[in-house]
Amino acid sequence: MSIHTPRIEKKVTLSTIAKMKGVEPITMVTAYDALFAQLFDGEVEMILVGDSLNMSFYGKADTLSATMDQMIYHTQAVCNGAKHACIVFDMPFGSYLTPQQALENAARVYRETCADAVKVEGGKEKVAVVKALSQNGIAVVAHIGLMPQHVRSEGGYKVRGKDEADIEALVEDALALEEAGAVIVLVEGVKAEAAKRITEAVKVPTIGIGAGSETDGQVLVWSDMFGFFEAFTPKFVKQYCNGAKEVRKGLEQYVSEVKSRAFPDEKHSY
Ligand code: KIV
């Protein structure tokens, strides 16, 4: 039986999230399985089943090879663990190239998982996709700024909003996507000033990652924030614990105790 009392006891819906803009910062983390979803549920308002799982969970170099089947499988697992958080499904690369394809894939997400919304990467050029989804009853989180699915076409992960022209372009993207029906704008890898201007411009909540402190909420990838992903730590990631170090410490002790026959002792035997 769990002795932990969760902070959040009711299901967090998208309308709860909408009302938090300007009132209380929104917290979001990624999760890819039931075990961690259950740990995070009741603490954060939102869980993102991010295609970052392709890197942190599957060990791939980027997010591009994540598939609909994979994302559905992991979202179903997250749904088994999370009963309160508002859950966002990250549409994988190539799954929303046209409004029709996006609609078919996103309808599958609603049919087969408990996700509350789907996330798509892209600015103004994705207006038709966002419109098609939102007009057909599918809630959309629009992801702008640094878009990891563009890593190959752009030759790397590039911080956006470094000059006035780019800030204005990002604000225009956000406004166009809001107008198309997006319920949240997720802003990644932009200068803090750009994120602030976007947040002031739109009526829907913004959630930032590597976007400074002025967005309506924050998201981090769980394996980064808890120190499990050791390949590299981006500047914007704060490590809240050193997960890899703790696991290694426990594992070393286990190996040593098995080797010395200290484990299992009487207390851990039938
Ligand atoms: O896939 C993911 O985890 C994301 C976050 C980086 C926002 O899109």
Boltz pocket constraint, residues with backbone or C-beta under 6 A from the ligand:
constraints:
  - pocket:
      binder: B
      contacts: [[A, 30], [A, 48], [A, 49], [A, 50], [A, 51], [A, 52], [A, 53], [A, 90], [A, 186], [A, 188], [A, 209], [A, 219], [A, 221]]
      max_distance: 6.0
